[in-house]
Amino acid sequence: MIKKLDGYVIKTFFGPFLFIFSVLFFIFVVNIIWIRLAQFTGKGLSYWEILKLLSYLSAIVVQLVLPLTILLSSIMTFGDFGERYELAAMKAAGISLTRIMLPLFFTTLFFSLFLFFFSNNVVPDFQRKAKNMLYNIAATKPALNFTPGQFIQQLPGYSVKFDKITGENGENLTGVFIHKMATSFDDQQSIVAEKGKFVSADNPNYLKLVLFNGHIYEDQLGNTDYNTRQKQPDQAIKFDTLVSHFNISEIIDKAIEAEKITDDYSFQNVIELNATIDGAKKSNENIMNNLTYELVSQANSYVSYIDKTKVKVAIKAPPKTDTLSIKKKQEILYSAYNKIENVKQSTIAKKSQIKDMHAYFARVIMHQQRIVSYSVTCLIFFLIGSSLGSIIRKGGLGLPVVIAIVIFILFYVLNLTAENIAWAGGMDPYLAAWLPNLVLFPFGAWLTYKALTDSQLFDVEKYKSLFKPLIDKFSKNKEHQRYR
């Protein structure tokens, strides 16, 4: 009987679980599409390439969707049990609430372990593939959006206009005009062609354009005086086919820099992140030691010399300012003021460097700890959801959804707040990564205790009777008021 009951509880749980996970995953993926929409348009990407890139980018969504799904599903499952009086029937049969929750606890434990392995092994690999794919898009399909009939200056050093653009990837051109942007003292060049076509170049840093049936108009004005330029005849060269290469490395570098495509810590698992953290810690120590040395050397250039040199002769004490003349005293004070200002300005200039250094170190630690902490969040959300469901005894998508959203918003706000404080150096990053769990776990344990003791936590009549003496004290007795 117990085995059948366990199967029934798990079966009831998986119904809302699959539905909620699908809906939430779709919502989060749509959000990714909305954010990344500019990277998909105008690049000539196929539907398969877009779908593949979205699958890589959406892997990180599972870390937030799975805990929220467990919270919602557990509330709805136990709420349905209470609303249909199945929970009361189980307890009447001598089965405790702890025993009823046990199969779903092991199910949640399985999802928690799955989330850990998924975040530790799958997500870093998908993040690496997404970054590599974005790099390839930036390198092979740069953001060159040519509008027919308009002069475009996206190619560095040139102004171009195409009367008509056709082809699946916009590679066929009609009515080509290319003007080299130069000053009046440089060589002038303009190219006019009936047709043209973009073809793939051997070097991805160059854009290869093949032109057909056109003219090259040149004025060689560079390194010539004014009189020679006046006598320079116009030159026109007719061609049947002309191959031109345009250097677009600057456009590609900007795209790569905007995507921050580097060796990122998000590509690593927990063990690999330990080495990254140790390396960042040593780098930070070296930077701080260098900053300290610079400050000491600016304050007194003889300090480092005295520390490393054995002084045989006693050092004379500096003269007292009272014994110096007014002019000499002013020179000393002015020199000291300038030195202090230089140290102050140097310290202010290093402030942003120290801030970025600490923020990177905190991000790496929090990324590592969240691989584990999000897995523990699944168990905490199960305790909260199952306890709330058995207490409120309401199923469906009404009150359980509202309560789950409020709890998740609290978790998300705590997560972001702790993250920002840790980045600014106001909180230890280890504590910041675990703070939402540390706050919600006592709440979940308290709710579980209330559920096990059959507490009427959400019984409105109970709270009315509790405040009834206070209400009666400040309210007038309206009995027999109509007979007065």
C-alpha positions in Angstrom: 0.0 0.0 0.0 2.8 2.4 0.9 4.5 1.8 -2.4 1.3 2.5 -4.3 0.9 5.7 -2.2 4.5 6.8 -3.1 3.9 6.2 -6.7 0.6 8.2 -6.6 2.3 11.1 -4.8 5.2 11.2 -7.3 2.7 10.9 -10.3 0.6 13.7 -8.9 3.8 15.9 -8.5 5.1 15.3 -12.1 1.9 16.6 -13.7 2.2 20.2 -12.7 6.0 19.9 -12.7 6.3 19.3 -16.4 3.7 21.9 -17.3 5.2 24.6 -15.1 8.8 23.9 -16.2 7.8 24.1 -19.8 6.0 27.4 -19.3 8.7 29.1 -17.3 11.5 27.8 -19.6 9.6 29.3 -22.6 9.2 32.6 -20.8 12.9 32.9 -19.9 14.0 31.9 -23.4 11.7 34.5 -24.9 13.4 37.0 -22.7 16.8 35.9 -24.1 15.5 36.3 -27.6 14.3 39.8 -26.9 17.7 40.8 -25.4 19.7 39.1 -28.2 17.4 40.1 -31.1 19.9 42.7 -32.5 22.5 40.0 -32.8 20.2 37.8 -34.9 19.0 40.4 -37.4 21.0 41.5 -40.4 23.6 38.7 -40.1 22.2 36.2 -42.6 21.8 33.5 -40.0 19.8 30.4 -40.8 17.0 29.2 -38.6 19.1 26.2 -37.5 22.0 28.6 -36.5 19.6 30.8 -34.5 18.1 27.7 -32.8 21.5 26.3 -32.0 22.7 29.6 -30.5 19.5 29.9 -28.4 20.0 26.3 -27.1 23.5 27.3 -25.9 22.4 30.5 -24.3 19.3 29.1 -22.6 21.3 26.4 -20.7 21.9 28.9 -17.9 18.1 29.4 -17.5 17.7 26.0 -16.0 19.5 27.2 -12.8 16.6 29.5 -12.0 13.7 27.7 -13.6 14.2 24.3 -11.8 14.1 25.7 -8.2 11.0 27.8 -9.0 9.3 24.9 -10.7 9.9 22.7 -7.6 8.5 25.4 -5.4 5.3 25.8 -7.5 4.8 22.1 -8.1 5.1 21.2 -4.4 2.7 23.9 -3.4 0.1 22.8 -6.0 0.6 19.1 -5.2 0.0 19.3 -1.5 -2.6 22.0 -2.0 -4.5 19.6 -4.2 -4.2 16.9 -1.6 -5.6 19.1 1.1 -8.4 20.6 -1.1 -9.6 17.1 -2.1 -9.2 15.8 1.6 -6.7 13.2 0.4 -4.2 14.6 2.9 -6.7 14.1 5.8 -7.5 10.6 4.6 -3.8 9.7 4.6 -3.3 11.0 8.1 -6.4 9.2 9.2 -4.9 5.9 7.9 -1.9 6.5 10.2 0.5 7.9 7.6 2.4 11.0 8.9 3.0 14.1 6.8 6.7 13.3 7.0 6.1 9.9 5.4 3.9 11.5 2.7 6.6 14.1 1.9 9.4 11.5 1.8 9.1 10.3 -1.8 9.0 13.8 -3.1 11.9 14.7 -0.9 14.0 12.0 -2.6 12.7 13.2 -6.0 13.7 16.7 -5.2 17.1 15.5 -4.0 17.6 13.8 -7.4 16.7 17.1 -9.2 19.1 18.9 -6.9 22.0 16.5 -7.8 21.0 16.8 -11.4 21.1 20.6 -11.3 24.6 20.4 -9.7 26.0 18.2 -12.4 24.2 20.2 -15.1 25.6 23.5 -13.8 29.0 22.0 -13.3 29.5 20.1 -16.5 26.9 21.1 -19.2 26.5 24.8 -18.6 30.2 25.7 -18.9 30.5 23.7 -22.1 27.4 25.4 -23.6 28.7 28.8 -22.5 32.0 28.1 -24.3 30.1 27.0 -27.5 27.9 30.1 -27.3 30.9 32.4 -27.1 32.7 30.7 -29.9 29.6 30.9 -32.1 29.2 34.6 -31.3 32.9 35.0 -32.2 32.3 33.3 -35.6 29.3 35.4 -36.3 31.2 38.6 -35.4 34.2 37.5 -37.6 32.5 36.0 -40.6 29.3 38.0 -40.6 30.0 41.5 -39.4 27.4 44.1 -38.8 27.4 45.6 -42.3 23.8 46.8 -42.9 23.8 48.4 -46.4 20.6 50.2 -47.3 19.9 50.5 -51.1 20.1 54.0 -52.5 21.9 55.6 -49.5 25.5 56.5 -48.9 26.9 54.3 -46.1 30.2 54.9 -44.3 30.5 51.6 -42.4 33.5 50.5 -44.4 36.5 52.3 -42.8 37.9 55.0 -45.1 35.1 54.7 -47.7 31.7 56.0 -48.6 29.6 53.5 -50.6 26.2 53.4 -52.3 24.4 50.5 -53.9 21.3 51.2 -56.0 20.0 47.6 -55.6 20.9 44.7 -53.3 19.6 41.2 -54.0 20.5 37.6 -53.2 19.8 35.3 -50.2 22.6 37.0 -48.2 22.6 40.4 -49.9 25.7 39.5 -52.0 24.5 40.7 -55.4 24.8 44.4 -56.1 23.6 46.7 -58.9 24.7 50.3 -59.4 27.9 50.4 -57.3 29.5 53.7 -56.3 32.6 53.7 -54.0 34.4 56.9 -52.9 37.6 56.9 -51.0 37.4 59.4 -48.2 40.5 61.6 -48.3 41.6 65.2 -47.7 42.1 67.7 -50.6 45.9 67.0 -50.3 45.6 63.2 -50.7 45.1 61.0 -53.7 41.4 61.0 -54.8 39.7 57.9 -56.0 36.1 57.0 -57.0 34.9 53.7 -58.5 31.6 53.3 -60.4 30.5 49.9 -61.6 27.3 48.4 -63.1 27.3 45.3 -60.9 29.2 43.8 -58.0 29.2 40.8 -55.8 30.5 40.0 -52.3 32.5 36.8 -52.1 34.2 35.1 -49.2 37.8 36.2 -48.7 40.7 34.0 -47.5 41.4 36.4 -44.6 38.3 37.0 -42.5 39.6 40.5 -41.6 38.9 41.6 -45.2 35.7 42.0 -47.2 36.1 40.9 -50.8 34.1 42.7 -53.5 34.2 41.8 -57.2 33.0 44.6 -59.5 32.0 44.2 -63.2 31.9 46.8 -66.0 33.0 50.0 -64.4 35.5 52.9 -64.3 38.1 54.0 -61.8 38.5 57.8 -61.5 41.7 58.9 -59.9 43.4 62.3 -59.1 47.0 61.8 -57.9 47.4 64.8 -55.7 49.5 63.4 -52.9 53.0 64.9 -52.3 52.6 67.5 -55.0 52.6 71.3 -54.8 49.7 73.5 -55.7 50.8 74.3 -59.3 51.5 70.6 -60.1 48.0 69.7 -58.8 46.5 72.3 -61.1 48.2 70.7 -64.1 47.4 67.1 -63.1 45.0 65.6 -65.7 42.0 63.5 -64.6 42.6 59.8 -65.0 39.8 57.3 -65.9 40.5 53.5 -66.1 37.9 51.3 -67.6 37.7 47.7 -66.3 35.7 44.6 -67.0 36.4 42.9 -63.7 37.9 44.5 -60.6 38.6 42.8 -57.2 38.7 45.0 -54.2 39.5 44.2 -50.6 38.3 46.3 -47.7 39.9 46.0 -44.3 37.0 45.4 -41.7 39.2 44.2 -38.8 38.2 47.3 -36.8 34.5 46.4 -37.2 35.2 42.8 -36.2 37.3 43.8 -33.2 34.5 46.1 -31.9 32.0 43.2 -32.3 34.3 40.8 -30.4 35.0 43.4 -27.7 31.2 44.1 -27.3 30.6 40.3 -26.8 33.5 40.1 -24.4 34.7 36.9 -26.1 37.7 35.9 -23.9 38.8 33.0 -21.8 35.9 33.4 -19.3 35.5 31.9 -15.8 32.0 30.8 -16.8 33.6 28.1 -19.0 35.0 26.3 -16.0 33.6 23.8 -13.5 34.1 23.9 -9.7 37.5 22.3 -9.6 38.9 24.5 -12.4 37.5 27.6 -10.7 39.7 26.9 -7.7 42.8 27.4 -9.8 41.2 30.6 -11.3 40.5 31.9 -7.8 44.0 31.1 -6.5 45.5 32.9 -9.6 43.3 35.9 -9.1 44.2 36.1 -5.4 47.9 36.1 -6.2 47.5 38.7 -8.9 45.5 40.9 -6.5 48.3 40.6 -3.9 50.9 41.6 -6.4 48.9 44.6 -7.5 48.3 45.7 -3.9 52.0 45.3 -3.1 52.9 47.4 -6.1 50.4 50.1 -5.1 51.8 50.1 -1.6 55.4 50.4 -2.9 54.3 53.3 -5.1 52.7 55.1 -2.2 55.7 54.7 0.0 58.1 55.8 -2.7 56.0 58.9 -3.4 55.8 59.8 0.3 59.5 59.5 0.9 62.0 58.4 -1.8 64.6 57.5 0.8 62.5 54.9 2.7 63.2 52.0 0.3 66.8 53.0 0.2 67.1 53.0 4.0 65.3 49.7 4.4 67.8 48.0 2.1 71.0 49.7 3.2 72.9 49.3 6.4 73.5 52.8 7.8 76.9 53.1 9.5 76.7 56.8 10.3 73.9 58.1 12.6 71.2 59.9 10.7 70.8 63.5 11.8 67.4 64.5 13.0 65.5 66.9 10.7 65.7 70.6 11.7 62.8 72.1 13.5 60.7 74.5 11.5 60.9 77.0 14.3 64.6 77.5 13.7 64.2 78.1 9.9 63.5 81.4 8.2 60.0 82.2 7.0 61.0 81.8 3.3 62.6 78.4 3.9 59.6 77.3 6.0 57.2 78.2 3.3 59.3 76.3 0.7 59.2 73.2 2.9 55.5 73.4 3.5 54.7 74.0 -0.1 56.9 71.0 -1.1 55.1 68.9 1.4 51.7 70.1 0.2 52.6 69.2 -3.4 53.8 65.8 -2.4 50.6 65.1 -0.5 48.4 66.2 -3.4 50.4 63.9 -5.8 49.9 61.0 -3.5 46.2 61.8 -3.2 45.7 62.1 -6.9 47.6 58.8 -7.5 45.4 57.1 -4.9 42.2 58.3 -6.5 43.4 57.2 -10.0 44.0 53.7 -8.6 40.6 53.5 -7.0 38.8 52.2 -10.1 41.5 49.6 -10.7 41.1 48.3 -7.2 37.3 48.3 -7.5 37.4 46.3 -10.8 39.9 43.9 -9.4 37.8 43.2 -6.3 34.6 42.9 -8.4 36.1 40.3 -10.7 37.4 38.3 -7.8 33.9 38.4 -6.1 32.2 37.4 -9.4 34.4 34.3 -9.8 33.8 33.2 -6.2 30.1 33.7 -6.4 29.9 31.9 -9.7 31.6 28.9 -8.2 29.5 28.9 -5.0 26.2 29.3 -6.9 26.8 26.0 -8.7 26.3 24.4 -5.3 24.0 26.9 -3.7 21.3 26.7 -6.4 21.2 23.0 -5.9 20.5 23.4 -2.2 17.9 26.0 -3.1 15.8 23.2 -4.7 15.6 21.4 -1.3 14.7 24.6 0.6 12.0 25.5 -1.9 10.6 22.0 -1.6 10.3 22.3 2.2 8.6 25.7 1.8 6.3 24.6 -1.0 5.2 21.3 0.5 4.6 22.9 3.9 2.7 25.8 2.5 0.6 23.5 0.3 -0.4 21.3 3.3 -1.3 24.3 5.4 -3.3 26.5 2.9 -5.0 23.4 1.3 -5.6 25.2 -2.0 -4.6 23.7 -5.3 -4.8 25.1 -8.9 -3.1 28.1 -10.3 -4.6 30.7 -7.9 -3.2 31.4 -4.4 -0.3 28.9 -4.7 1.1 30.8 -7.7 0.8 34.2 -5.9 2.7 32.8 -2.8 5.3 31.1 -5.0 6.0 34.3 -7.0 6.3 36.4 -3.7 8.8 33.9 -2.3 10.8 33.7 -5.6 10.9 37.5 -5.8 12.2 37.6 -2.3 14.9 35.1 -3.2 15.8 37.0 -6.4 16.0 40.4 -4.7 18.2 38.9 -1.9 20.4 37.4 -4.6 20.9 40.6 -6.6 21.3 42.7 -3.5 24.0 40.5 -2.0 25.7 40.3 -5.4 25.9 44.1 -5.8 27.1 44.5 -2.2 29.8 41.8 -2.7 31.0 43.4 -6.0 31.3 46.7 -4.2 33.4 45.1 -1.4 30.8 45.5 1.3 30.2 41.7 1.8 32.2 38.5 1.7 31.4 36.9 -1.7 31.1 33.4 -0.1 28.4 34.8 2.3 26.7 36.7 -0.6 26.4 33.5 -2.7 24.7 31.6 0.2 22.8 34.5 1.8 19.4 33.8 0.1 19.6 30.2 1.3 20.6 31.2 4.8 17.6 33.5 5.0 15.0 31.1 3.5 16.1 27.9 5.2 14.9 29.0 8.7 11.6 30.1 7.1 11.3 26.7 5.4 12.2 24.8 8.6 9.6 26.9 10.6 6.9 26.2 8.0 7.7 22.5 8.0 7.3 22.4 11.8 3.9 24.2 11.5 2.8 21.8 8.9 3.8 18.7 10.9 1.9 20.1 14.0 -1.2 20.8 11.9 -1.0 24.6 12.6 -3.8 26.8 11.4 -1.4 29.3 10.1 -3.7 30.8 7.4 -7.0 30.4 9.3 -8.6 33.8 9.2 -11.1 32.9 12.0 -8.2 32.2 14.3 -6.7 35.7 13.8 -10.2 37.3 14.2 -10.7 35.5 17.6 -7.2 36.6 18.6 -7.9 40.3 18.0 -11.6 40.1 19.0 -11.1 41.4 22.6 -9.1 44.4 21.2 -11.8 45.1 18.6 -14.6 44.9 21.2 -12.8 47.3 23.5 -12.8 50.1 21.0 -16.2 49.4 19.3 -19.6 50.6 20.6 -22.2 48.1 21.7 -24.9 48.4 19.0 -27.3 45.9 20.6 -30.9 47.3 21.0 -29.7 50.5 19.3 -33.0 50.8 17.4 -35.0 51.0 20.6 -33.1 54.1 21.9 
